[in-house]
């Protein structure tokens, strides 16, 4: 996948409310990989990522609540 044209970069930067982003510096390989997956495969990967985040949050909470 080629980098987006400058006009698309500028349009995306206007819509983004955080720090300025240069889409030419984005690693497009993950996007390209995701586009090869079926919607069900993307959902499954997303669900696994959410479960990992919840597990990490639970572990962090347990550590913070542990008596010192």
Residue pairs with C-beta under 8 A, 6 or more apart in sequence:
1 28
1 31
1 32
1 35
3 23
3 24
3 28
4 12
4 23
4 24
8 23
9 22
9 23
9 24
12 21
12 23
13 20
13 21
13 23
34 42
37 45
